[in-house]
Amino acid sequence: MSMSSDSSSLSSLSSMGSTPAYGPKMKPLSPEGDKLRFLGKRKDIEIDKLFRALVKLEGSDLHLKVGVPPYVRVAGTLRPLNRGPIDDDEMVRLIFPMFNERTRRIFDEDGGADFAYALEVDGKTWRFRVNVLTQMDHVGMVARRVNNWIPDFESLHLPPGLGKLCTYYQGMVLLAGVTGSGKTTTIASMLDWVNHRYYKHILTLEDPIEFTFTEDKSLINQREIGQDVKDFMTGMKHAVREDPDVMLVGEMRDRETFETAIQAAETGHLVFGTIHASTAPSTLGRILDLFPQEMHAAIRSALAFNMKAIIAQKLLPSIKEGVPRVPTVEIMTFNPTVRKLVLEGMDEKLPDAIRLCAEEGMQDFTMSLKNLVEQELIDRATAFEVAPNPDALKMALKGITVSDSGMLS
């Protein structure tokens, strides 16, 4: 649905031209530096041996702590490598060569830093999501191995209806959830769904890049904050000149990121992003909290007419053999009913709207948990433990549903 420019514009809310000072200015590179940055040629460093061991053991995580051997997590269990403990000198030798100027500055200022690291193992490039930390005056590290392949909806046990949300030409789709809820994996799967079906330009701004895409029908450019571009604001300024059809702008952590993302949605792009929120309806409050009270009416208008859907998910232990975890998923699409409630500030009625609009592809956590139990992907005890309304889940499992449109009047 389109809307008039006076009701959709966020020009009064932000100024994309004002980029905050962030990070050092880029320095001219030497020829050797050019090779390292753009040709991917670099010498192995000491920690590469541990990353290669992680890959060959098919482990998910590498843990480094002073005073103990390196640990790897294999099939969910932490196991020490067969070698001696790491001392402080070795820890510095292992970790500090991975830093670039930006990540070293962040580490020095914050006591920790997140970044991506790539390494070739047996002819295949593997990526790792790295967190370097300090604890009790020692440096440590935890690194997560990122799979080389992007799973599809079926293998992730996601609702097939998510595909419809990838077909829009314009608007915003947000993935909500806490840390470790699988938001990044779900968004990667959605972007890859587009990649395999449409001739589009997909542009991502990520901090850091986790999944790397193999181009099929789409042309894909992935830019990492701090490595390929200074910050999100600068990346968004560049993006409008890079002819994207679909954009991923990473996590909505602050007002500036959200403003630039919603502006991109207004101007004819399909924008994906993630946000920390526990449910689809509560995501609205999380967004509004980024802005002063006097701007809330304008933000509600921008959301009502540009947001296509908010998806919230949580990961649960599975009882199906070969399936470690499955997502329970809540989907709220912005149909006329939801738009009206958002514009009128009646957020407390949004859960009822989701439940009553199930025929349009919406679902709440109760409906999702019911389906997972019936598909024998999770047990009833897990479902009731995480259910927002155990009584409603009990009724749903008995086949009893409540249908009263008057609840929204």
N, C-alpha and C positions, 0 to 999 in steps of 0.2 A: 504494500500500500504506500502510495506517495503522499506527500503533504506539501503545503505551501512553504515558500522559503522563509516567511516571517516566523513560522512556528517550528521549523526544523533547525534553523541556524543557531550555532553556538558561538558566533563571532563575538558576541558580547561577553562570553565566558572566559576566553583565553586569547593569548597572542602567540601563535606558533613561531613568530619571528624572534621571540626572546628566548635564546638558548642559555640555560644556566652554565656558569663556569664549572667545568668538571674535568678533572684529569689534566695531565700535562699536554702541551702542544706536541704534535707529531714532529719528530726530528728527521732530517734527511737521512736516508739509509745509504750505506756503502754497497758496492756491488755484491759483496758477500752477504750483507744483510738482506739485499733484494732476493738473492737465491734462497735464503732461509725462509723469508716471509712468503714469497710468491711461487717458488718452485718446490717448496716442501722438502728441501734437502737440508738435513741436519745430521750431526753426529749423534750416535747413541749416547745416552747418559746412564749413570749407574742404576737408576730406579727402573729402567726399561726391563731389566732382568726379572724384577718382581711382577711387573705388569704382564710380561709374557708367561710367567708361571701361572698367573691368575687365569689367563685365557686358556692355557693348555689343561688346567684342572677344571675348566668350565665353571669357575667360581663366579659369584655375583659381586663380591665386595673384597677389597684389600684394606686391612687395618694395620697401621704402623704406630707403635707406641714405644717410647724409650723404656728400656728395662726388660722387654719381652721380645720373642721372635716375631716376625711378621705373621699375621693371621689372615686366612682367606675364608670366606663363607661359601661353602659348597652344599647345595641341596638344603639350604636353610640353616646349616650348622657351622659354627666357627671352628676352624682347625688351624693349629700352628704349623708353619713350615719347618722342615727338618734342618734347622740351622740355629746359631746362637742368637742371643738377644741383641737388640739395636741399642747403641749408646748415643749420646748427644752428638758427638762428632759425625758419626755415620748418618744420623737423621738429617743433619744440615746438608751433608753431601748428597743425600738422596733427594731431598725436597727442593732446596733453593734453586738448583738449575732449571726447574720447571717454571719458575716465576718469570714473567715479563715485567716491564717497568710499572704498569698499572697494578697488576696483582700484588707485586711486592709492596707498593705504596699502601694498598688496601690492607694487606696483612699487617704492616707496621702500625697503621692507624687504628685498626679494628681488632687486632688480635686473632684474625682468621680471614680466609679468603676462599671463594668458590670460583672454579674455572673448569674448562674442558681441556682434556689432553688426548692427543691422537698418537697412535703407534702402529706400525706395520708388523704383523705377525704372520709368517708363512705366506706372504704375498697378499694378505688381506688387511685392510686398515680397520683398526678397532678404536673406539672412542671411550673415554672414561670421564665421569663427572667427579671432580676432585674437590674435597674440602680439606684445607689445611687449617689446623687449630693449634692453640696453645692451652696447656693444662699443667698447673703446678710448676710453672716456669720451664716446661719442656715443650718442644714442637712435636706435633703428631699429624696424622693424616688418615682420612677414610676416602676411598675411591670406589665408585660404583661402575661396573662394566655395563656399557650400553649395547644392547643387541644390534647387530648389523642389519637385521631385517625388521620391517614395520608390520606388526600383526594387523589382520583385517578385523572387521566387526565380529564375524562369526567366531574366530579363534579367541577373541577377547570376551566373548559372551555379552556383547553390547546389543541394545535394541536395534534391529535393522532399520527402524524409522529414522535413525540419525542421518542416513544418507540423504533424506529430503532436505535436511538443514544445510547440506553442502551444495545445493543447487541454486541458491539465491544469487542474484547478480549484485546485490547491494545490501548492506546492513551489518549487524554485529551478532556474533554467537559467542557466549561466554561459558567457560567450563569452571564450575565452582567446586571447591573441596579443600580439605585440610592437606598439610604436607604428607606425601606418601599415599595419596588417594588415587593415583593413576591419571591425573589430569593431563600430564604431558603425553602419555602414551595414547590416550583417547584422541587428543587433538592431532597427534601425528597420524593416527589411523584415519581420521576424517580428511586431513589434507591429502593423504595418499589415495583415498577414495576418489577425490577430485582428479588427482594426477593420472589415475588409470582410466578416466572416463572423458575428460575434457581437455581441449587445447587452450590452456590458460597460462598466464604468468603468475606463479606463486612466489611471493617474497616474504621471507621471515626475518624478524629481528629477535634474537634470542640471547639470553644471558644465564648460562652458556648454551651453545648448540648441544643437543643431546642426540636426537635421531638425525641421521643423514639420509636424504632421499635419493632414490635411483629414478631418474627421469623416465617417464613413459610417454604419455601424450603431452604433459605439461612441461613448461620451462620453469625451473626452480632455482632461485637464488637465496642462499642462506647467509645472513650477516650476523656475526657475533659481536655483542657489545664489548668494547674495550680492545678488540682485536681488529675488526673490520670497520668499525665506526665508533666514535667517541662515546655516545650515549643514545638513549631512546629518542630524545627530542631531535637530535641531529639526524638520526636514522629516518625519522618520520619526515623531516624536511626534505631529505634526499628522495624518499619513497615517491612523493608526488611527481617526481620527474623520471621515475623508473617504470612507468606504465604497468603497475601491478593490477591483476584482476582479483587476486585473493591475497590477503595479508595475515601474517601471524605477528602479533606485537608482544608476545610474552605475557608476563604477569602484570596485572593492573595494581601496582603498588602505591601509586600516588595520583594526585589530581592531574598533573601535567600529562602523564601517560594516558589516563582515561580521556582527557579532553582531546588529545591528538588522535586517539583511536576512534572516538565517536565522530570527529570531523572527517576522518577518512571514510567512515561508513556513510556519512551524509553525502559525500561527493562521488559516490558510485563505486565503492569497493566493498567486497565481502571481507569482513575483519573478524579474525578469531583471537581470543585472549583467554587468560586464566585469572582467577581471583580466589582469595582465601575467604570462603564462606561455607557454612554447613548445609544450607538448603537453597533451593532456587528462589523462593520468596525472600529469604533473609539477605540474599545478595543485593537486593535493592537498597536496603538500609546500609549495607557495607559501602556501596557506591556513594550514597548521599552523605555518609560520614566524611568523605573526602572533601566536601564543599561546605562553605558557610550556609547558614539557614536561609539567607536571603536569595540564594541561588537555587534552592531546592525545586521551586516550581519550574524553572527553565530546564533543570536536569531531568525532571520527570517527563517533560515534554519531549526532550531529546531521546530519552529511553523509550518512551511509548511508541514513537514513530520510527526509530532506527534499530532497536533491538529486535532480532528475529527469534532468539531463544536463549534461555539460560538452562544449562544442564548441570546438575549437582550429582556427585558420586562418592561412594565410599567403597573400599576394598574389603572383602570378607573372605575368611578361610573356606575353602571348598571341600566337599566330601567326595567329589568325583575324582577317580584315579587319573593322574597325569595333569590335573588342573589345580595348581596350588592356591590361587585366589581368583575370585570373581567380583565384578563391580555390581553394587546395587545403585540404580540410576534413577534420578528424578528429572523429568523433562517438563519445562514450562515454555510453551511457544506463545508468541505475542499475537493472539487473535483479537478480534474486537472486544471480547469480554475482558481479557487481561489488560489491554490498552486502557480501557475505560477505568478499571480499578486503579491502575498505576497513575493515571492523570488525576484522579479524584483523591489520591492518597489513601485508598482503602486497602492497604497491603495485608491487613489481617484476613481479608476474604480471598486472597490469592490461593491458599491451599485448597479451598472449596472449588475454585475455578479449575484448578488442575484436575481434581478428581472428577468433576462433572463434565469435563471436556475430553474424556479419555478416547472417545471415538475420533477425535482430531489428532491423535498421536501423543497426547500428554499422558504422563503417569507420575504418581507420587511414590515415595519410598515404600509405602504399604503395598501398592500394586506390584512394585518391582520385587519386593521380598516374597510375596505370594508366588510370583512366577518362578523365582529361583528355587523355592521349596518344591514346587510342583515338578520342576525339571530335574530334581534331585541333584542340584548343584551345591546347596547348603542344607544344613539340618535345621529343624524347627527351633532348637535351642538358640542357635546363632541368630536366626531371624528375629526371635522375640527379644534377644539381648539388645539388638540395635534398633528395633522398631520404634519410631517416634510415638506411635500410639498402639500399644500391644492389644488393646481391646478391638481396635479397628482391624488389625491383622488377624486376630482370632475369628472375627466375623467373615473377613475376606476368604480365609482358608475353608470356611464352611459354606462358601458360595453366597454369602449375604452381602449385598451392596446397598448403599444409601444413595438415592437419586432424588434430589429436591432442589430444583433450580431456584426456588424461592429464597434459598439461603443467600443468594447473591443480590437480592433486590434490596 
